Amino acid sequence: MSAQDMGAPTGARYCALRVLDACRKNGAWADAALAAELKRAALNTADAALASRIVYGVVQRRMLLDYYLGAYCTQRLDHLQQPLPDILRIGAYQILFLDKVPDSAAVNESVELAKASKRGAAAGLVNAVLRKLAKSKNALPSLPKDGMERLSIAASHPRWLTERMAELLGTEGAEEFLNGNNEIAPLTVQANPLKTGAEALLRELMGAGIEARMHPWAADCLELSGVGDLTTLPAFYRGEFTVQDAAARLVTSVAGIEPGMRVLDVCAAPGGKSFSAAFAMRNDGMVIACDLHENKLKRIREGAARLGVTCIQTETADGRVFRAEWAGAFDAVLCDVPCSGLGIIRKKPDIRYKDPAALAGLPEIQLEILANASRYVKPGGVLTYSTCTVLPEENESVTDAFLQANSAFSYEAFTLPTGGAASGHVTLWPHRDGTDGFYIARLRRRA
């Protein structure tokens, strides 16, 4: 369904529907599709905020929305013509979760969406289903009695993921983790010490009307809310900060990067850890940032130019293929491997719907990359392994397996900025630590 198919309508709900349609048809990630559509639609601030909330809300709550809609729709949702299921979800999300949107507006706008999508014949169905839902929203159907099924639907996470989290965290911890994934994550940025300091950046952003505060434990990071498009800020154009979650920021701290070092970032895109390493080095030394795809390396170079970083070089490289000229050449090697991404569901809500079968082969790939990257660490140097997932099979199981096969390396303890110490590796959890879900391991090569 293109904008032409819909008669090029405007407004927050049309924008949201086009985004959801792109996700369904093209396999696009919701955040990327939303950014592209907001740029195209040129909505005002209020409509852009509403479109964003609807997109994220529908993706976050899809299973629960479908459960309730199924109670009032005479046809199965997956039997309806597209994009009617998404139109019903958009209406249902507003009715159940957006207190400032009148039920009548949610219903009427959804009916108009159906008409604009050339599904006018189904406008009566949309109207009837959503009116029934609105009338019953204070007495909704009971969720299933089975504990895991109830939690799966209530938090809108697939059954397999719900059960896996319960295995790792217990039922109560799993509920906290899953529900936390449906909350709005704060946006964290790292101040660029080459151009400013965190406190100066805080004053500037607050002066621009942005809600900002110092991060609780990452001294050079700020947490922002109510931001809108960061790229429109003068501080962004001047390169005074980069977007970097505190957990990802911790990676370069754990690696112990200092001025004058030679650093290799094996899987660098989109460049955040390379930039953070350059900051830690005060632009003195060398960072080689690698990726398989030149278009991603171009973005890293553009980011470095904006930030005033000159010590980063980019290289097209496969993390599993040995480069003899790099053997034993680096003080620190960063190995942030491809992973399931289950630690960043707050920011990429559609990750929860990944096919678990497609994730099964990741640990093998991760171990191959780690083993190859280890060959680039000089004697006495540090190899840092990280993921943005919370699954032990992608985390400590990989690093344990690597160490069993590589006696030249061992875990090395490090101090956490939150207090205490990690015995060589740590997993950060969103509901406990307020960061992305992240695993970081520090591996020292024997001198």
VOGUMI-677728 format. One line per 10 residues: number of its first residue (from 0); their letters; for each residue x, z, y of C-alpha. Coordinates in pm, 1 decimal. Layout:
NUM = A = X:Z:Y ~ ...
//
This chain:
0 = MSAQDMGAPT = 0.0:0.0:0.0 ~ 179.5:-122.3:309.3 ~ 84.6:-48.0:666.9 ~ -71.8:-395.7:674.4 ~ -286.7:-311.8:371.3 ~ -415.9:-10.8:564.4 ~ -481.0:-207.7:880.5 ~ -176.0:-38.6:1039.5 ~ -361.7:285.4:1122.7 ~ -186.0:564.9:1302.9
10 = GARYCALRVL = -190.6:943.4:1283.7 ~ -42.0:1228.4:1083.8 ~ -253.7:1183.1:770.9 ~ -192.2:808.8:747.3 ~ 177.5:873.8:786.2 ~ 164.3:1135.0:508.2 ~ -23.9:897.4:279.2 ~ 230.4:620.4:330.3 ~ 510.4:862.2:243.6 ~ 339.1:979.4:-74.8
20 = DACRKNGAWA = 268.4:617.2:-162.5 ~ 638.8:530.5:-123.6 ~ 730.5:820.0:-350.9 ~ 486.1:706.0:-618.6 ~ 561.2:333.1:-603.2 ~ 931.3:326.6:-527.9 ~ 1054.4:654.0:-670.4 ~ 1163.7:758.8:-320.4 ~ 1250.4:1120.6:-247.4 ~ 990.7:1279.3:-22.4
30 = DAALAAELKR = 1237.9:1396.0:242.6 ~ 1402.1:1053.7:280.1 ~ 1070.7:866.3:275.1 ~ 928.3:1106.6:532.4 ~ 1224.5:1063.8:766.5 ~ 1193.8:685.9:748.4 ~ 818.5:687.3:804.2 ~ 834.1:931.5:1095.6 ~ 1089.1:707.1:1263.5 ~ 865.5:404.2:1209.5
40 = AALNTADAAL = 540.8:573.5:1312.1 ~ 677.3:730.5:1634.0 ~ 425.6:1016.3:1621.0 ~ 409.1:1285.6:1884.9 ~ 562.7:1621.7:1800.7 ~ 239.8:1784.2:1680.9 ~ 139.9:1492.2:1456.8 ~ 491.5:1462.4:1314.0 ~ 485.3:1833.1:1227.0 ~ 143.0:1797.4:1061.3
50 = ASRIVYGVVQ = 250.7:1490.4:862.9 ~ 560.7:1672.9:743.1 ~ 365.8:1981.8:642.5 ~ 112.2:1772.9:449.9 ~ 378.8:1572.3:264.2 ~ 578.0:1877.0:161.1 ~ 264.6:2076.3:88.1 ~ 111.7:1812.6:-137.3 ~ 435.5:1769.6:-332.5 ~ 489.8:2145.7:-356.1
60 = RRMLLDYYLG = 133.7:2225.3:-464.9 ~ 42.4:1910.6:-656.9 ~ -28.0:2072.6:-992.5 ~ -246.7:2342.5:-837.8 ~ -429.6:2091.4:-618.8 ~ -495.9:1869.5:-920.1 ~ -626.0:2166.4:-1118.8 ~ -883.3:2254.3:-853.8 ~ -975.5:1894.2:-775.5 ~ -1031.2:1836.2:-1145.8
70 = AYCTQRLDHL = -1302.1:2101.5:-1142.1 ~ -1505.9:1912.6:-881.0 ~ -1431.9:1547.4:-961.6 ~ -1640.3:1376.4:-1227.9 ~ -1348.6:1145.6:-1309.7 ~ -994.8:1238.9:-1409.6 ~ -759.9:1205.0:-1114.5 ~ -521.2:982.5:-1308.1 ~ -810.0:745.2:-1381.9 ~ -885.9:688.4:-1013.1
80 = QQPLPDILRI = -756.3:383.3:-829.8 ~ -451.5:447.3:-615.0 ~ -415.2:587.8:-355.4 ~ -733.8:793.0:-409.1 ~ -556.9:1077.6:-595.1 ~ -317.7:1126.7:-303.5 ~ -603.1:1104.8:-52.0 ~ -785.7:1381.1:-238.6 ~ -467.2:1590.5:-253.9 ~ -411.6:1547.5:120.7
90 = GAYQILFLDK = -765.3:1667.0:188.5 ~ -746.7:1952.2:-61.8 ~ -413.8:2077.3:73.3 ~ -556.3:2100.8:424.5 ~ -868.0:2281.8:301.9 ~ -681.5:2535.0:87.3 ~ -358.4:2592.0:279.0 ~ -389.9:2490.4:645.9 ~ -602.2:2747.4:827.2 ~ -578.9:2567.4:1162.2
100 = VPDSAAVNES = -738.3:2249.1:1026.8 ~ -1120.9:2272.0:1009.1 ~ -1259.5:2184.0:665.6 ~ -1484.6:1923.1:822.8 ~ -1184.6:1748.2:977.9 ~ -996.3:1752.0:646.8 ~ -1296.2:1596.6:470.8 ~ -1378.7:1337.7:735.7 ~ -1020.2:1224.0:782.4 ~ -981.6:1184.0:406.9
110 = VELAKASKRG = -1291.6:965.7:396.4 ~ -1141.1:752.0:672.4 ~ -817.6:729.0:474.5 ~ -1011.4:590.4:179.2 ~ -1175.4:327.4:397.5 ~ -849.2:227.6:563.9 ~ -688.0:194.3:219.6 ~ -951.6:-58.8:109.2 ~ -1115.4:202.9:-111.1 ~ -1432.4:228.4:94.5
120 = AAAGLVNAVL = -1645.4:212.4:-219.5 ~ -1497.8:548.2:-318.0 ~ -1553.5:711.5:20.9 ~ -1862.6:887.9:-115.4 ~ -1662.7:1033.2:-403.9 ~ -1392.2:1159.9:-166.2 ~ -1655.4:1313.8:57.9 ~ -1840.4:1482.5:-229.1 ~ -1534.7:1624.5:-405.3 ~ -1376.9:1767.7:-92.2
130 = RKLAKSKNAL = -1704.7:1913.9:34.7 ~ -1751.7:2091.2:-299.5 ~ -1397.0:2222.7:-281.3 ~ -1442.7:2346.2:75.3 ~ -1769.3:2518.2:-15.6 ~ -1606.7:2690.2:-313.7 ~ -1264.7:2772.4:-171.0 ~ -1333.4:3146.6:-171.2 ~ -1451.3:3134.4:-533.4 ~ -1224.1:2881.7:-699.9
140 = PSLPKDGMER = -1213.3:2829.9:-1076.8 ~ -998.3:3077.9:-1267.5 ~ -654.0:2967.2:-1375.5 ~ -571.2:2952.3:-1749.5 ~ -530.7:3286.8:-1929.7 ~ -200.9:3190.4:-2092.1 ~ 70.8:3355.4:-1879.9 ~ 318.8:3069.3:-1866.3 ~ 49.9:2807.6:-1814.9 ~ -107.2:3012.7:-1536.8
150 = LSIAASHPRW = 227.6:3059.6:-1362.0 ~ 315.9:2693.2:-1409.2 ~ -6.1:2579.1:-1239.9 ~ -15.3:2851.2:-973.9 ~ 339.6:2773.7:-859.1 ~ 312.5:2399.0:-939.1 ~ 623.8:2375.4:-1154.7 ~ 626.6:2197.2:-1491.8 ~ 579.7:2417.7:-1796.0 ~ 933.6:2355.4:-1925.5
160 = LTERMAELLG = 1089.0:2469.0:-1597.9 ~ 861.1:2772.0:-1574.8 ~ 958.1:2882.4:-1924.1 ~ 1328.5:2820.8:-1859.2 ~ 1321.5:3034.8:-1546.4 ~ 1138.8:3309.2:-1733.3 ~ 1415.3:3302.3:-1995.6 ~ 1678.8:3342.1:-1724.3 ~ 1503.5:3579.7:-1485.0 ~ 1214.6:3740.7:-1670.3
170 = TEGAEEFLNG = 853.3:3668.6:-1576.8 ~ 861.6:3857.9:-1247.9 ~ 1189.7:3702.0:-1137.2 ~ 1068.3:3356.8:-1239.8 ~ 754.6:3403.3:-1031.5 ~ 965.3:3498.6:-727.6 ~ 1192.8:3198.2:-775.7 ~ 910.2:2947.8:-830.9 ~ 697.0:3075.5:-542.9 ~ 1003.2:3079.7:-319.2
180 = NNEIAPLTVQ = 1049.1:2710.2:-387.0 ~ 716.1:2650.7:-212.0 ~ 823.9:2822.0:109.3 ~ 985.1:2653.6:408.9 ~ 1362.2:2685.1:387.2 ~ 1552.3:2761.7:709.0 ~ 1782.4:2487.9:827.4 ~ 2145.0:2603.9:832.6 ~ 2416.7:2440.3:1039.7 ~ 2789.2:2510.3:1061.2
190 = ANPLKTGAEA = 2950.7:2520.0:1403.1 ~ 3241.9:2281.2:1448.8 ~ 3540.4:2498.9:1550.7 ~ 3718.0:2190.4:1681.2 ~ 3461.2:2171.7:1960.9 ~ 3276.4:2503.2:1995.7 ~ 3210.2:2846.1:1844.6 ~ 2903.0:2977.5:1665.9 ~ 2798.3:3208.1:1951.5 ~ 2837.3:2935.1:2213.2
200 = LLRELMGAGI = 2638.4:2696.7:1994.9 ~ 2369.7:2962.0:1950.5 ~ 2331.8:2999.1:2326.6 ~ 2315.8:2623.1:2377.5 ~ 2053.7:2562.9:2109.4 ~ 1837.8:2853.0:2223.5 ~ 1864.1:2717.7:2576.8 ~ 1726.3:2389.6:2444.0 ~ 1419.9:2574.0:2311.5 ~ 1527.0:2590.3:1946.6
210 = EARMHPWAAD = 1466.0:2903.2:1742.7 ~ 1812.2:3000.0:1621.5 ~ 1996.5:3304.0:1493.7 ~ 2336.9:3381.4:1350.3 ~ 2344.5:3353.9:972.6 ~ 2339.5:3699.5:811.1 ~ 2674.6:3653.2:636.1 ~ 2820.5:3308.5:704.1 ~ 2998.8:3388.3:1030.1 ~ 3025.0:3029.4:1157.1
220 = CLELSGVGDL = 2671.1:2923.5:1060.1 ~ 2334.0:2939.8:1232.7 ~ 1982.4:2935.5:1090.3 ~ 1740.1:2713.2:1281.6 ~ 1363.4:2672.2:1273.2 ~ 1116.0:2458.1:1463.7 ~ 1388.1:2200.9:1519.8 ~ 1231.7:1858.2:1480.4 ~ 1483.7:1574.4:1479.8 ~ 1831.5:1727.2:1504.5
230 = TTLPAFYRGE = 1990.9:1393.6:1587.6 ~ 1823.0:1391.3:1929.5 ~ 2007.2:1705.4:2043.3 ~ 2300.4:1666.8:2284.7 ~ 2495.3:1918.7:2075.0 ~ 2456.7:1688.3:1774.8 ~ 2584.2:1383.6:1963.4 ~ 2880.4:1585.0:2087.4 ~ 2963.3:1676.3:1727.4 ~ 2931.4:2050.7:1778.3
240 = FTVQDAAARL = 2777.6:2116.6:1436.6 ~ 2705.9:1975.1:1094.0 ~ 2415.0:2055.5:864.6 ~ 2550.6:2274.6:586.5 ~ 2372.5:2537.1:378.9 ~ 2556.0:2869.1:362.9 ~ 2598.3:2833.9:-14.1 ~ 2770.7:2497.9:26.6 ~ 2974.2:2642.1:312.9 ~ 3093.7:2914.5:76.1
250 = VTSVAGIEPG = 3261.5:2653.3:-145.8 ~ 3544.4:2586.1:100.6 ~ 3589.0:2958.9:157.4 ~ 3620.8:3017.8:-217.4 ~ 3870.2:2731.3:-237.3 ~ 4090.8:2912.1:14.2 ~ 4153.7:2602.6:225.0 ~ 4404.5:2650.3:507.5 ~ 4575.6:2433.0:771.7 ~ 4838.9:2195.5:639.0
260 = MRVLDVCAAP = 4690.7:2159.4:290.6 ~ 4625.8:1841.5:94.3 ~ 4265.5:1854.6:-28.6 ~ 4076.0:1620.2:-259.3 ~ 3695.2:1614.1:-250.9 ~ 3613.2:1434.0:-576.9 ~ 3238.0:1380.7:-522.9 ~ 3226.0:1399.0:-145.2 ~ 2902.9:1230.8:-30.2 ~ 2731.3:1306.4:199.8
270 = GGKSFSAAFA = 3047.1:1471.7:330.8 ~ 2950.6:1828.8:415.3 ~ 3226.8:1995.7:214.0 ~ 3489.2:1751.5:339.6 ~ 3387.0:1833.0:696.2 ~ 3392.4:2205.9:622.2 ~ 3738.4:2170.2:468.2 ~ 3860.7:1985.5:777.9 ~ 3723.1:2266.1:995.4 ~ 3904.7:2527.7:785.2
280 = MRNDGMVIAC = 4225.7:2323.0:820.9 ~ 4175.3:2292.0:1197.1 ~ 4221.4:1918.6:1145.6 ~ 4579.9:1983.4:1029.5 ~ 4652.3:1838.0:684.4 ~ 4469.9:1578.5:475.0 ~ 4131.6:1556.7:307.8 ~ 4066.0:1263.0:76.0 ~ 3690.1:1219.4:36.0 ~ 3577.3:1014.4:-264.2
290 = DLHENKLKRI = 3258.8:843.9:-373.7 ~ 3160.3:553.1:-595.0 ~ 2970.9:374.6:-318.2 ~ 3120.3:230.9:-0.7 ~ 2796.1:274.5:195.4 ~ 2818.6:650.8:139.2 ~ 3182.4:655.1:243.0 ~ 3086.8:473.1:561.5 ~ 2849.2:755.2:646.1 ~ 3127.2:1008.8:588.5
300 = REGAARLGVT = 3353.9:816.3:827.2 ~ 3076.2:802.2:1087.4 ~ 3017.7:1176.0:1049.9 ~ 3389.0:1249.5:1085.5 ~ 3403.1:1039.5:1402.8 ~ 3107.5:1228.7:1552.3 ~ 3272.2:1563.1:1469.6 ~ 3612.8:1460.8:1603.1 ~ 3772.0:1504.3:1258.0 ~ 4076.8:1283.3:1205.1
310 = CIQTETADGR = 4227.9:1431.3:887.2 ~ 3970.8:1278.8:647.9 ~ 4048.9:962.0:454.9 ~ 3788.7:798.6:231.2 ~ 3851.1:641.9:-108.3 ~ 3621.3:458.2:-347.9 ~ 3673.3:639.1:-677.1 ~ 3495.2:734.6:-999.1 ~ 3534.2:1106.0:-1065.1 ~ 3579.6:1040.0:-1438.0
320 = VFRAEWAGAF = 3854.8:777.3:-1401.1 ~ 4212.9:903.3:-1364.8 ~ 4415.1:798.6:-1059.4 ~ 4782.2:838.6:-1158.8 ~ 4902.5:846.7:-798.0 ~ 4703.9:1167.7:-740.5 ~ 4842.4:1358.8:-1039.3 ~ 4941.9:1711.8:-935.6 ~ 4930.0:1612.9:-567.7 ~ 4671.4:1847.8:-414.2
330 = DAVLCDVPCS = 4668.9:2211.5:-308.8 ~ 4292.6:2226.0:-354.6 ~ 4047.5:2002.3:-537.9 ~ 3674.3:2029.6:-470.3 ~ 3457.0:1924.2:-761.4 ~ 3091.5:1929.3:-650.2 ~ 2945.5:1740.2:-943.9 ~ 2618.3:1549.2:-988.2 ~ 2359.6:1792.9:-1123.2 ~ 1988.6:1853.3:-1179.8
340 = GLGIIRKKPD = 1947.5:1984.9:-823.9 ~ 1714.3:2264.9:-932.4 ~ 1865.3:2497.9:-674.0 ~ 1739.1:2291.0:-378.9 ~ 1371.8:2252.7:-469.6 ~ 1280.6:2422.0:-139.5 ~ 1430.5:2124.0:43.5 ~ 1357.5:1851.0:-212.3 ~ 1028.5:1965.8:-366.2 ~ 988.2:1662.2:-591.7
350 = IRYKDPAALA = 1301.9:1755.8:-789.7 ~ 1084.3:1990.9:-995.0 ~ 909.1:1692.1:-1152.6 ~ 1226.8:1539.4:-1297.3 ~ 1212.5:1444.6:-1663.5 ~ 1407.4:1718.8:-1846.7 ~ 1522.0:1462.2:-2103.1 ~ 1712.6:1282.5:-1828.1 ~ 1900.4:1604.0:-1748.6 ~ 2027.7:1663.8:-2101.3
360 = GLPEIQLEIL = 2338.3:1447.6:-2060.8 ~ 2453.2:1603.0:-1732.7 ~ 2682.9:1876.5:-1875.2 ~ 2889.9:1615.2:-2058.8 ~ 2936.0:1415.5:-1738.3 ~ 3012.4:1730.2:-1540.5 ~ 3278.0:1838.4:-1789.1 ~ 3438.6:1492.0:-1781.2 ~ 3461.0:1500.6:-1401.7 ~ 3598.4:1856.0:-1400.8
370 = ANASRYVKPG = 3860.7:1776.2:-1665.4 ~ 3974.2:1465.6:-1480.0 ~ 3978.4:1642.7:-1142.5 ~ 4194.8:1920.0:-1287.0 ~ 4478.4:1670.0:-1332.5 ~ 4505.7:1633.6:-955.0 ~ 4570.1:2003.4:-887.7 ~ 4931.7:2091.1:-824.4 ~ 5084.2:2391.1:-1007.7 ~ 4958.5:2705.3:-839.3
380 = GVLTYSTCTV = 4671.8:2514.4:-675.2 ~ 4297.5:2580.6:-688.1 ~ 4022.2:2379.4:-854.6 ~ 3672.1:2461.5:-727.5 ~ 3369.8:2358.5:-933.8 ~ 3022.4:2371.9:-778.2 ~ 2666.2:2255.1:-834.3 ~ 2334.1:2292.7:-654.5 ~ 2156.8:2403.7:-969.2 ~ 2092.7:2740.6:-1134.1
390 = LPEENESVTD = 2099.5:2632.0:-1497.6 ~ 2385.9:2796.4:-1690.1 ~ 2422.7:2490.3:-1912.7 ~ 2540.2:2297.5:-1604.6 ~ 2734.2:2588.0:-1460.0 ~ 2925.0:2856.6:-1646.7 ~ 2884.5:2675.9:-1977.0 ~ 3074.6:2381.2:-1827.9 ~ 3351.9:2588.1:-1671.6 ~ 3384.4:2805.5:-1983.9
400 = AFLQANSAFS = 3417.9:2492.9:-2199.1 ~ 3677.1:2351.1:-1961.9 ~ 3887.7:2667.9:-1970.3 ~ 3874.5:2682.1:-2349.7 ~ 4034.9:2336.4:-2357.5 ~ 4273.0:2384.3:-2062.3 ~ 4494.2:2690.3:-2092.7 ~ 4678.3:2606.4:-1769.5 ~ 4370.6:2718.1:-1571.7 ~ 4188.2:3049.0:-1548.2
410 = YEAFTLPTGG = 3910.0:3205.1:-1347.0 ~ 4031.9:3378.5:-1031.6 ~ 3827.0:3652.6:-867.9 ~ 3716.7:3613.1:-507.8 ~ 3545.0:3828.4:-247.7 ~ 3188.3:3747.6:-148.0 ~ 3092.3:3762.5:221.3 ~ 2778.2:3949.6:117.8 ~ 2997.2:4229.2:-19.5 ~ 3151.0:4287.1:-358.9
420 = AASGHVTLWP = 3354.1:4045.6:-566.1 ~ 3293.0:3764.8:-813.7 ~ 3499.0:3754.7:-1130.6 ~ 3586.1:3388.9:-1087.7 ~ 3237.0:3244.5:-1055.1 ~ 2897.9:3322.4:-905.2 ~ 2541.2:3187.6:-901.5 ~ 2343.7:3218.4:-578.2 ~ 1963.5:3228.3:-600.5 ~ 1723.9:3130.1:-318.3
430 = HRDGTDGFYI = 1489.4:3426.3:-371.2 ~ 1776.6:3674.5:-386.8 ~ 2040.2:3537.2:-151.4 ~ 1834.7:3331.2:95.0 ~ 2048.0:3022.7:29.5 ~ 2018.8:2712.3:-181.2 ~ 2055.5:2781.4:-551.3 ~ 2425.1:2723.6:-607.9 ~ 2703.6:2783.4:-858.4 ~ 3067.0:2816.8:-749.8
440 = ARLRRRA = 3371.7:2872.2:-971.8 ~ 3730.9:2924.4:-859.0 ~ 3987.8:2807.2:-1114.6 ~ 4358.6:2865.0:-1053.3 ~ 4623.3:2645.0:-1212.2 ~ 4916.2:2841.5:-1342.2 ~ 5226.3:2798.9:-1124.0
//
